[in-house]
Amino acid sequence: MAKGAREIVGMVCTKCKSQNYITTRNKINMENVKLVLNRYCKVCREKTEHKETAKLK
Ligand SMILES: [Zn+2]
Protein backbone atom coordinates (compact mmCIF):
# COMPACT_ATOMS: atom_id res chain seq x y z
CA MET A 1 0.00 0.00 0.00
CA ALA A 2 1.32 3.39 -0.95
CA LYS A 3 1.04 5.96 1.75
CA GLY A 4 2.21 9.49 2.45
CA ALA A 5 1.39 10.70 -1.06
CA ARG A 6 -1.83 12.36 0.00
CA GLU A 7 -2.11 15.30 2.33
CA ILE A 8 -5.10 16.73 4.12
CA VAL A 9 -6.09 20.25 3.15
CA GLY A 10 -8.90 22.52 4.25
CA MET A 11 -11.33 24.05 1.79
CA VAL A 12 -12.05 27.73 2.46
CA CYS A 13 -14.94 29.74 1.09
CA THR A 14 -13.59 32.52 -1.12
CA LYS A 15 -16.43 34.81 -0.06
CA CYS A 16 -16.51 34.62 3.73
CA LYS A 17 -13.17 32.88 4.31
CA SER A 18 -14.63 30.24 6.57
CA GLN A 19 -13.27 26.74 6.38
CA ASN A 20 -16.16 24.49 5.52
CA TYR A 21 -14.65 21.29 4.22
CA ILE A 22 -11.64 19.08 4.57
CA THR A 23 -10.34 16.99 1.73
CA THR A 24 -7.24 15.14 0.68
CA ARG A 25 -5.08 15.86 -2.30
CA ASN A 26 -2.40 14.00 -4.14
CA LYS A 27 0.85 15.81 -3.53
CA ILE A 28 2.70 14.22 -6.40
CA ASN A 29 0.22 14.89 -9.20
CA MET A 30 -1.17 18.17 -7.90
CA GLU A 31 1.98 19.95 -6.84
CA ASN A 32 1.32 23.23 -8.64
CA VAL A 33 -2.44 22.97 -8.89
CA LYS A 34 -4.72 24.70 -6.45
CA LEU A 35 -7.94 22.89 -5.82
CA VAL A 36 -11.12 24.89 -6.38
CA LEU A 37 -14.47 23.33 -5.65
CA ASN A 38 -17.99 24.64 -5.93
CA ARG A 39 -19.55 23.74 -2.63
CA TYR A 40 -22.44 24.88 -0.51
CA CYS A 41 -21.36 27.33 2.17
CA LYS A 42 -23.60 27.38 5.21
CA VAL A 43 -22.33 30.82 6.18
CA CYS A 44 -23.12 32.40 2.79
CA ARG A 45 -26.11 30.09 2.37
CA GLU A 46 -25.26 29.52 -1.27
CA LYS A 47 -22.86 27.65 -3.48
CA THR A 48 -19.52 29.40 -3.55
CA GLU A 49 -16.01 28.65 -4.70
CA HIS A 50 -13.87 26.96 -2.09
CA LYS A 51 -10.13 27.06 -2.34
CA GLU A 52 -7.69 24.81 -0.60
CA THR A 53 -5.59 26.01 2.29
CA ALA A 54 -2.68 24.32 3.97
CA LYS A 55 -3.82 25.53 7.36
CA LEU A 56 -6.35 23.45 9.19
CA LYS A 57 -8.39 25.15 11.84
ZN1 LIG B 1 -18.99 31.46 2.56
N, CA, C, O and the ligand as a Tripos MOL2 file, in Angstrom:
@<TRIPOS>MOLECULE
protein
  229   227    58     0     0
PROTEIN
NO_CHARGES

@<TRIPOS>ATOM
      1 N           0.8400   -1.2050    0.0000 N.3       1 MET1
      2 CA          0.0000    0.0000    0.0000 C.3       1 MET1
      3 C           0.8690    1.2470    0.0000 C.2       1 MET1
      4 O           1.7580    1.3950    0.8380 O.2       1 MET1
      5 N           0.6100    2.1270   -0.9280 N.am      2 ALA2
      6 CA          1.3230    3.3940   -0.9520 C.3       2 ALA2
      7 C           0.7200    4.3280    0.0790 C.2       2 ALA2
      8 O          -0.5000    4.4490    0.1940 O.2       2 ALA2
      9 N           1.5750    4.9710    0.8100 N.am      3 LYS3
     10 CA          1.0390    5.9630    1.7480 C.3       3 LYS3
     11 C           1.9550    7.1780    1.8170 C.2       3 LYS3
     12 O           3.1160    7.1170    1.4130 O.2       3 LYS3
     13 N           1.4260    8.2710    2.3270 N.am      4 GLY4
     14 CA          2.2070    9.4930    2.4500 C.3       4 GLY4
     15 C           2.1420   10.3740    1.2270 C.2       4 GLY4
     16 O           2.6850   11.4790    1.2340 O.2       4 GLY4
     17 N           1.4790    9.9050    0.1600 N.am      5 ALA5
     18 CA          1.3880   10.7020   -1.0620 C.3       5 ALA5
     19 C           0.2540   11.7110   -1.0010 C.2       5 ALA5
     20 O           0.2370   12.6970   -1.7380 O.2       5 ALA5
     21 N          -0.6920   11.4460   -0.1100 N.am      6 ARG6
     22 CA         -1.8270   12.3640   -0.0030 C.3       6 ARG6
     23 C          -1.7210   13.1960    1.2610 C.2       6 ARG6
     24 O          -1.3020   12.7060    2.3100 O.2       6 ARG6
     25 N          -2.1070   14.4680    1.1490 N.am      7 GLU7
     26 CA         -2.1120   15.3010    2.3270 C.3       7 GLU7
     27 C          -3.4840   15.9070    2.5300 C.2       7 GLU7
     28 O          -4.2360   16.1220    1.5800 O.2       7 GLU7
     29 N          -3.7920   16.1770    3.7800 N.am      8 ILE8
     30 CA         -5.0960   16.7310    4.1160 C.3       8 ILE8
     31 C          -5.0400   18.2450    3.9970 C.2       8 ILE8
     32 O          -4.1410   18.8920    4.5340 O.2       8 ILE8
     33 N          -6.0090   18.7960    3.2900 N.am      9 VAL9
     34 CA         -6.0950   20.2490    3.1540 C.3       9 VAL9
     35 C          -7.4970   20.7060    3.5230 C.2       9 VAL9
     36 O          -8.4600   19.9490    3.4020 O.2       9 VAL9
     37 N          -7.6020   21.9440    3.9720 N.am     10 GLY10
     38 CA         -8.9050   22.5240    4.2510 C.3      10 GLY10
     39 C          -9.4090   23.2640    3.0390 C.2      10 GLY10
     40 O          -8.6270   23.7930    2.2500 O.2      10 GLY10
     41 N         -10.7300   23.2990    2.8930 N.am     11 MET11
     42 CA        -11.3280   24.0510    1.7940 C.3      11 MET11
     43 C         -12.0160   25.2850    2.3680 C.2      11 MET11
     44 O         -12.9030   25.1800    3.2150 O.2      11 MET11
     45 N         -11.5890   26.4650    1.8890 N.am     12 VAL12
     46 CA        -12.0500   27.7260    2.4620 C.3      12 VAL12
     47 C         -12.9210   28.4690    1.4580 C.2      12 VAL12
     48 O         -12.5640   28.5970    0.2860 O.2      12 VAL12
     49 N         -14.0490   28.9510    1.9200 N.am     13 CYS13
     50 CA        -14.9450   29.7400    1.0880 C.3      13 CYS13
     51 C         -14.2450   31.0290    0.6640 C.2      13 CYS13
     52 O         -13.6860   31.7430    1.4970 O.2      13 CYS13
     53 N         -14.2780   31.3220   -0.6320 N.am     14 THR14
     54 CA        -13.5950   32.5240   -1.1150 C.3      14 THR14
     55 C         -14.3790   33.7930   -0.7780 C.2      14 THR14
     56 O         -13.8460   34.8980   -0.8740 O.2      14 THR14
     57 N         -15.6210   33.6370   -0.3910 N.am     15 LYS15
     58 CA        -16.4340   34.8100   -0.0580 C.3      15 LYS15
     59 C         -16.2780   35.2190    1.3980 C.2      15 LYS15
     60 O         -15.9670   36.3720    1.6950 O.2      15 LYS15
     61 N         -16.4950   34.2700    2.3070 N.am     16 CYS16
     62 CA        -16.5110   34.6170    3.7310 C.3      16 CYS16
     63 C         -15.2920   34.0860    4.4630 C.2      16 CYS16
     64 O         -15.1290   34.3300    5.6590 O.2      16 CYS16
     65 N         -14.4360   33.3630    3.7600 N.am     17 LYS17
     66 CA        -13.1660   32.8760    4.3050 C.3      17 LYS17
     67 C         -13.3250   31.8380    5.4160 C.2      17 LYS17
     68 O         -12.3740   31.5770    6.1530 O.2      17 LYS17
     69 N         -14.4880   31.2560    5.5420 N.am     18 SER18
     70 CA        -14.6300   30.2370    6.5690 C.3      18 SER18
     71 C         -14.2930   28.8760    5.9890 C.2      18 SER18
     72 O         -14.5950   28.5740    4.8350 O.2      18 SER18
     73 N         -13.6620   28.0690    6.8210 N.am     19 GLN19
     74 CA        -13.2700   26.7400    6.3780 C.3      19 GLN19
     75 C         -14.4160   25.7770    6.5610 C.2      19 GLN19
     76 O         -14.8120   25.4780    7.6870 O.2      19 GLN19
     77 N         -14.9500   25.2920    5.4620 N.am     20 ASN20
     78 CA        -16.1590   24.4850    5.5240 C.3      20 ASN20
     79 C         -15.9120   23.0010    5.2900 C.2      20 ASN20
     80 O         -16.6740   22.1580    5.7640 O.2      20 ASN20
     81 N         -14.8750   22.6890    4.5800 N.am     21 TYR21
     82 CA        -14.6490   21.2920    4.2190 C.3      21 TYR21
     83 C         -13.1890   20.9120    4.3930 C.2      21 TYR21
     84 O         -12.2910   21.7540    4.3880 O.2      21 TYR21
     85 N         -12.9930   19.6270    4.5440 N.am     22 ILE22
     86 CA        -11.6430   19.0770    4.5700 C.3      22 ILE22
     87 C         -11.5650   18.0020    3.5060 C.2      22 ILE22
     88 O         -12.4730   17.1810    3.3740 O.2      22 ILE22
     89 N         -10.5010   18.0060    2.7630 N.am     23 THR23
     90 CA        -10.3440   16.9880    1.7300 C.3      23 THR23
     91 C          -8.8890   16.5490    1.6870 C.2      23 THR23
     92 O          -8.0360   17.0990    2.3830 O.2      23 THR23
     93 N          -8.6270   15.5660    0.8710 N.am     24 THR24
     94 CA         -7.2420   15.1440    0.6820 C.3      24 THR24
     95 C          -6.8350   15.4170   -0.7510 C.2      24 THR24
     96 O          -7.6690   15.4160   -1.6560 O.2      24 THR24
     97 N          -5.5640   15.6500   -0.9500 N.am     25 ARG25
     98 CA         -5.0850   15.8580   -2.3030 C.3      25 ARG25
     99 C          -3.8140   15.0710   -2.5280 C.2      25 ARG25
    100 O          -3.0670   14.7720   -1.5960 O.2      25 ARG25
    101 N          -3.5910   14.7490   -3.7680 N.am     26 ASN26
    102 CA         -2.4030   14.0000   -4.1360 C.3      26 ASN26
    103 C          -1.2470   14.9600   -4.3550 C.2      26 ASN26
    104 O          -1.2430   15.7430   -5.3050 O.2      26 ASN26
    105 N          -0.2830   14.8900   -3.4800 N.am     27 LYS27
    106 CA          0.8550   15.8080   -3.5290 C.3      27 LYS27
    107 C           1.6510   15.6840   -4.8270 C.2      27 LYS27
    108 O           2.1020   16.6770   -5.3980 O.2      27 LYS27
    109 N           1.8060   14.4650   -5.2680 N.am     28 ILE28
    110 CA          2.7000   14.2220   -6.4040 C.3      28 ILE28
    111 C           2.1090   14.7670   -7.7030 C.2      28 ILE28
    112 O           2.7960   15.4400   -8.4710 O.2      28 ILE28
    113 N           0.8400   14.4720   -7.9390 N.am     29 ASN29
    114 CA          0.2230   14.8940   -9.2020 C.3      29 ASN29
    115 C          -0.2380   16.3450   -9.1960 C.2      29 ASN29
    116 O          -0.3640   16.9680  -10.2510 O.2      29 ASN29
    117 N          -0.4900   16.8810   -8.0030 N.am     30 MET30
    118 CA         -1.1680   18.1740   -7.9000 C.3      30 MET30
    119 C          -0.2450   19.2660   -7.3610 C.2      30 MET30
    120 O          -0.7110   20.2530   -6.7930 O.2      30 MET30
    121 N           1.0130   19.0940   -7.5340 N.am     31 GLU31
    122 CA          1.9820   19.9530   -6.8430 C.3      31 GLU31
    123 C           1.7470   21.4450   -7.0810 C.2      31 GLU31
    124 O           1.8170   22.2460   -6.1490 O.2      31 GLU31
    125 N           1.4710   21.8070   -8.3240 N.am     32 ASN32
    126 CA          1.3150   23.2250   -8.6420 C.3      32 ASN32
    127 C          -0.1280   23.6090   -8.9460 C.2      32 ASN32
    128 O          -0.4020   24.6800   -9.4890 O.2      32 ASN32
    129 N          -1.0360   22.7220   -8.5890 N.am     33 VAL33
    130 CA         -2.4400   22.9740   -8.8920 C.3      33 VAL33
    131 C          -3.1960   23.2550   -7.6060 C.2      33 VAL33
    132 O          -3.1630   22.4700   -6.6580 O.2      33 VAL33
    133 N          -3.8730   24.3830   -7.5960 N.am     34 LYS34
    134 CA         -4.7220   24.6970   -6.4520 C.3      34 LYS34
    135 C          -6.1160   24.1540   -6.6920 C.2      34 LYS34
    136 O          -6.7270   24.3810   -7.7360 O.2      34 LYS34
    137 N          -6.5970   23.4380   -5.7070 N.am     35 LEU35
    138 CA         -7.9410   22.8910   -5.8220 C.3      35 LEU35
    139 C          -8.9850   23.9940   -5.6610 C.2      35 LEU35
    140 O          -8.8920   24.8220   -4.7550 O.2      35 LEU35
    141 N          -9.9670   23.9960   -6.5380 N.am     36 VAL36
    142 CA        -11.1180   24.8890   -6.3840 C.3      36 VAL36
    143 C         -12.3780   24.0660   -6.5700 C.2      36 VAL36
    144 O         -12.5620   23.4170   -7.6010 O.2      36 VAL36
    145 N         -13.2350   24.0950   -5.5780 N.am     37 LEU37
    146 CA        -14.4750   23.3300   -5.6510 C.3      37 LEU37
    147 C         -15.6770   24.2400   -5.4540 C.2      37 LEU37
    148 O         -15.6310   25.1800   -4.6610 O.2      37 LEU37
    149 N         -16.7360   23.9580   -6.1700 N.am     38 ASN38
    150 CA        -17.9880   24.6440   -5.9330 C.3      38 ASN38
    151 C         -18.7900   23.8660   -4.9080 C.2      38 ASN38
    152 O         -19.3150   22.7880   -5.1870 O.2      38 ASN38
    153 N         -18.8710   24.4400   -3.7120 N.am     39 ARG39
    154 CA        -19.5520   23.7390   -2.6310 C.3      39 ARG39
    155 C         -20.5340   24.6830   -1.9410 C.2      39 ARG39
    156 O         -20.4130   25.9050   -2.0160 O.2      39 ARG39
    157 N         -21.4930   24.0840   -1.2770 N.am     40 TYR40
    158 CA        -22.4450   24.8770   -0.5090 C.3      40 TYR40
    159 C         -21.7860   25.4080    0.7510 C.2      40 TYR40
    160 O         -21.1980   24.6500    1.5210 O.2      40 TYR40
    161 N         -21.8860   26.7050    0.9560 N.am     41 CYS41
    162 CA        -21.3630   27.3280    2.1670 C.3      41 CYS41
    163 C         -22.5180   27.6680    3.0870 C.2      41 CYS41
    164 O         -23.4330   28.3970    2.7040 O.2      41 CYS41
    165 N         -22.4770   27.1360    4.3070 N.am     42 LYS42
    166 CA        -23.6020   27.3830    5.2110 C.3      42 LYS42
    167 C         -23.5650   28.7820    5.8030 C.2      42 LYS42
    168 O         -24.5680   29.2600    6.3330 O.2      42 LYS42
    169 N         -22.4290   29.4340    5.7180 N.am     43 VAL43
    170 CA        -22.3330   30.8190    6.1770 C.3      43 VAL43
    171 C         -22.9420   31.7620    5.1420 C.2      43 VAL43
    172 O         -23.7380   32.6370    5.4840 O.2      43 VAL43
    173 N         -22.5680   31.5820    3.8820 N.am     44 CYS44
    174 CA        -23.1210   32.4010    2.7900 C.3      44 CYS44
    175 C         -24.5150   31.9330    2.3870 C.2      44 CYS44
    176 O         -25.2740   32.6800    1.7690 O.2      44 CYS44
    177 N         -24.8420   30.7140    2.7340 N.am     45 ARG45
    178 CA        -26.1130   30.0940    2.3700 C.3      45 ARG45
    179 C         -26.2850   30.0050    0.8520 C.2      45 ARG45
    180 O         -27.3810   30.1900    0.3230 O.2      45 ARG45
    181 N         -25.1960   29.7220    0.1760 N.am     46 GLU46
    182 CA        -25.2620   29.5160   -1.2690 C.3      46 GLU46
    183 C         -24.0280   28.7440   -1.7030 C.2      46 GLU46
    184 O         -23.1000   28.5360   -0.9220 O.2      46 GLU46
    185 N         -24.0310   28.3270   -2.9530 N.am     47 LYS47
    186 CA        -22.8570   27.6500   -3.4840 C.3      47 LYS47
    187 C         -21.7950   28.6850   -3.8250 C.2      47 LYS47
    188 O         -22.0520   29.6440   -4.5520 O.2      47 LYS47
    189 N         -20.6150   28.4760   -3.2950 N.am     48 THR48
    190 CA        -19.5180   29.3990   -3.5540 C.3      48 THR48
    191 C         -18.2750   28.6060   -3.9260 C.2      48 THR48
    192 O         -18.2280   27.3880   -3.7550 O.2      48 THR48
    193 N         -17.2890   29.2960   -4.4260 N.am     49 GLU49
    194 CA        -16.0090   28.6510   -4.6990 C.3      49 GLU49
    195 C         -15.2420   28.4630   -3.3970 C.2      49 GLU49
    196 O         -15.1420   29.3720   -2.5730 O.2      49 GLU49
    197 N         -14.7110   27.2690   -3.2380 N.am     50 HIS50
    198 CA        -13.8740   26.9640   -2.0880 C.3      50 HIS50
    199 C         -12.4700   26.6450   -2.5630 C.2      50 HIS50
    200 O         -12.2730   25.8090   -3.4450 O.2      50 HIS50
    201 N         -11.5030   27.3140   -1.9740 N.am     51 LYS51
    202 CA        -10.1290   27.0650   -2.3350 C.3      51 LYS51
    203 C          -9.4040   26.3380   -1.2230 C.2      51 LYS51
    204 O          -9.7500   26.4670   -0.0480 O.2      51 LYS51
    205 N          -8.4060   25.5830   -1.5990 N.am     52 GLU52
    206 CA         -7.6880   24.8120   -0.5970 C.3      52 GLU52
    207 C          -6.7610   25.7050    0.2100 C.2      52 GLU52
    208 O          -6.2710   26.7210   -0.2810 O.2      52 GLU52
    209 N          -6.5320   25.3160    1.4370 N.am     53 THR53
    210 CA         -5.5930   26.0070    2.2930 C.3      53 THR53
    211 C          -4.7790   24.9700    3.0500 C.2      53 THR53
    212 O          -5.2950   23.9210    3.4330 O.2      53 THR53
    213 N          -3.5260   25.2670    3.2570 N.am     54 ALA54
    214 CA         -2.6790   24.3170    3.9700 C.3      54 ALA54
    215 C          -2.9960   24.2990    5.4570 C.2      54 ALA54
    216 O          -2.7690   23.3060    6.1480 O.2      54 ALA54
    217 N          -3.5310   25.4300    5.9360 N.am     55 LYS55
    218 CA         -3.8180   25.5330    7.3590 C.3      55 LYS55
    219 C          -5.1370   24.8800    7.6910 C.2      55 LYS55
    220 O          -6.1500   25.1410    7.0420 O.2      55 LYS55
    221 N          -5.1280   24.0410    8.6870 N.am     56 LEU56
    222 CA         -6.3530   23.4450    9.1920 C.3      56 LEU56
    223 C          -6.7180   24.0970   10.5020 C.2      56 LEU56
    224 O          -5.8950   24.2110   11.4110 O.2      56 LEU56
    225 N          -7.9440   24.5180   10.5870 N.am     57 LYS57
    226 CA         -8.3940   25.1510   11.8350 C.3      57 LYS57
    227 C          -8.7580   24.0960   12.8580 C.2      57 LYS57
    228 O          -9.1600   24.4300   13.9730 O.2      57 LYS57
    229 ZN        -18.9910   31.4550    2.5590 Zn       58 ZN58
@<TRIPOS>BOND
     1     1     2 1
     2     2     3 1
     3     3     4 2
     4     3     5 am
     5     5     6 1
     6     6     7 1
     7     7     8 2
     8     7     9 am
     9     9    10 1
    10    10    11 1
    11    11    12 2
    12    11    13 am
    13    13    14 1
    14    14    15 1
    15    15    16 2
    16    15    17 am
    17    17    18 1
    18    18    19 1
    19    19    20 2
    20    19    21 am
    21    21    22 1
    22    22    23 1
    23    23    24 2
    24    23    25 am
    25    25    26 1
    26    26    27 1
    27    27    28 2
    28    27    29 am
    29    29    30 1
    30    30    31 1
    31    31    32 2
    32    31    33 am
    33    33    34 1
    34    34    35 1
    35    35    36 2
    36    35    37 am
    37    37    38 1
    38    38    39 1
    39    39    40 2
    40    39    41 am
    41    41    42 1
    42    42    43 1
    43    43    44 2
    44    43    45 am
    45    45    46 1
    46    46    47 1
    47    47    48 2
    48    47    49 am
    49    49    50 1
    50    50    51 1
    51    51    52 2
    52    51    53 am
    53    53    54 1
    54    54    55 1
    55    55    56 2
    56    55    57 am
    57    57    58 1
    58    58    59 1
    59    59    60 2
    60    59    61 am
    61    61    62 1
    62    62    63 1
    63    63    64 2
    64    63    65 am
    65    65    66 1
    66    66    67 1
    67    67    68 2
    68    67    69 am
    69    69    70 1
    70    70    71 1
    71    71    72 2
    72    71    73 am
    73    73    74 1
    74    74    75 1
    75    75    76 2
    76    75    77 am
    77    77    78 1
    78    78    79 1
    79    79    80 2
    80    79    81 am
    81    81    82 1
    82    82    83 1
    83    83    84 2
    84    83    85 am
    85    85    86 1
    86    86    87 1
    87    87    88 2
    88    87    89 am
    89    89    90 1
    90    90    91 1
    91    91    92 2
    92    91    93 am
    93    93    94 1
    94    94    95 1
    95    95    96 2
    96    95    97 am
    97    97    98 1
    98    98    99 1
    99    99   100 2
   100    99   101 am
   101   101   102 1
   102   102   103 1
   103   103   104 2
   104   103   105 am
   105   105   106 1
   106   106   107 1
   107   107   108 2
   108   107   109 am
   109   109   110 1
   110   110   111 1
   111   111   112 2
   112   111   113 am
   113   113   114 1
   114   114   115 1
   115   115   116 2
   116   115   117 am
   117   117   118 1
   118   118   119 1
   119   119   120 2
   120   119   121 am
   121   121   122 1
   122   122   123 1
   123   123   124 2
   124   123   125 am
   125   125   126 1
   126   126   127 1
   127   127   128 2
   128   127   129 am
   129   129   130 1
   130   130   131 1
   131   131   132 2
   132   131   133 am
   133   133   134 1
   134   134   135 1
   135   135   136 2
   136   135   137 am
   137   137   138 1
   138   138   139 1
   139   139   140 2
   140   139   141 am
   141   141   142 1
   142   142   143 1
   143   143   144 2
   144   143   145 am
   145   145   146 1
   146   146   147 1
   147   147   148 2
   148   147   149 am
   149   149   150 1
   150   150   151 1
   151   151   152 2
   152   151   153 am
   153   153   154 1
   154   154   155 1
   155   155   156 2
   156   155   157 am
   157   157   158 1
   158   158   159 1
   159   159   160 2
   160   159   161 am
   161   161   162 1
   162   162   163 1
   163   163   164 2
   164   163   165 am
   165   165   166 1
   166   166   167 1
   167   167   168 2
   168   167   169 am
   169   169   170 1
   170   170   171 1
   171   171   172 2
   172   171   173 am
   173   173   174 1
   174   174   175 1
   175   175   176 2
   176   175   177 am
   177   177   178 1
   178   178   179 1
   179   179   180 2
   180   179   181 am
   181   181   182 1
   182   182   183 1
   183   183   184 2
   184   183   185 am
   185   185   186 1
   186   186   187 1
   187   187   188 2
   188   187   189 am
   189   189   190 1
   190   190   191 1
   191   191   192 2
   192   191   193 am
   193   193   194 1
   194   194   195 1
   195   195   196 2
   196   195   197 am
   197   197   198 1
   198   198   199 1
   199   199   200 2
   200   199   201 am
   201   201   202 1
   202   202   203 1
   203   203   204 2
   204   203   205 am
   205   205   206 1
   206   206   207 1
   207   207   208 2
   208   207   209 am
   209   209   210 1
   210   210   211 1
   211   211   212 2
   212   211   213 am
   213   213   214 1
   214   214   215 1
   215   215   216 2
   216   215   217 am
   217   217   218 1
   218   218   219 1
   219   219   220 2
   220   219   221 am
   221   221   222 1
   222   222   223 1
   223   223   224 2
   224   223   225 am
   225   225   226 1
   226   226   227 1
   227   227   228 2
@<TRIPOS>SUBSTRUCTURE
     1 MET1         2 RESIDUE 1 A MET
     2 ALA2         6 RESIDUE 1 A ALA
     3 LYS3        10 RESIDUE 1 A LYS
     4 GLY4        14 RESIDUE 1 A GLY
     5 ALA5        18 RESIDUE 1 A ALA
     6 ARG6        22 RESIDUE 1 A ARG
     7 GLU7        26 RESIDUE 1 A GLU
     8 ILE8        30 RESIDUE 1 A ILE
     9 VAL9        34 RESIDUE 1 A VAL
    10 GLY10       38 RESIDUE 1 A GLY
    11 MET11       42 RESIDUE 1 A MET
    12 VAL12       46 RESIDUE 1 A VAL
    13 CYS13       50 RESIDUE 1 A CYS
    14 THR14       54 RESIDUE 1 A THR
    15 LYS15       58 RESIDUE 1 A LYS
    16 CYS16       62 RESIDUE 1 A CYS
    17 LYS17       66 RESIDUE 1 A LYS
    18 SER18       70 RESIDUE 1 A SER
    19 GLN19       74 RESIDUE 1 A GLN
    20 ASN20       78 RESIDUE 1 A ASN
    21 TYR21       82 RESIDUE 1 A TYR
    22 ILE22       86 RESIDUE 1 A ILE
    23 THR23       90 RESIDUE 1 A THR
    24 THR24       94 RESIDUE 1 A THR
    25 ARG25       98 RESIDUE 1 A ARG
    26 ASN26      102 RESIDUE 1 A ASN
    27 LYS27      106 RESIDUE 1 A LYS
    28 ILE28      110 RESIDUE 1 A ILE
    29 ASN29      114 RESIDUE 1 A ASN
    30 MET30      118 RESIDUE 1 A MET
    31 GLU31      122 RESIDUE 1 A GLU
    32 ASN32      126 RESIDUE 1 A ASN
    33 VAL33      130 RESIDUE 1 A VAL
    34 LYS34      134 RESIDUE 1 A LYS
    35 LEU35      138 RESIDUE 1 A LEU
    36 VAL36      142 RESIDUE 1 A VAL
    37 LEU37      146 RESIDUE 1 A LEU
    38 ASN38      150 RESIDUE 1 A ASN
    39 ARG39      154 RESIDUE 1 A ARG
    40 TYR40      158 RESIDUE 1 A TYR
    41 CYS41      162 RESIDUE 1 A CYS
    42 LYS42      166 RESIDUE 1 A LYS
    43 VAL43      170 RESIDUE 1 A VAL
    44 CYS44      174 RESIDUE 1 A CYS
    45 ARG45      178 RESIDUE 1 A ARG
    46 GLU46      182 RESIDUE 1 A GLU
    47 LYS47      186 RESIDUE 1 A LYS
    48 THR48      190 RESIDUE 1 A THR
    49 GLU49      194 RESIDUE 1 A GLU
    50 HIS50      198 RESIDUE 1 A HIS
    51 LYS51      202 RESIDUE 1 A LYS
    52 GLU52      206 RESIDUE 1 A GLU
    53 THR53      210 RESIDUE 1 A THR
    54 ALA54      214 RESIDUE 1 A ALA
    55 LYS55      218 RESIDUE 1 A LYS
    56 LEU56      222 RESIDUE 1 A LEU
    57 LYS57      226 RESIDUE 1 A LYS
    58 ZN58       229 GROUP 0 **** ****
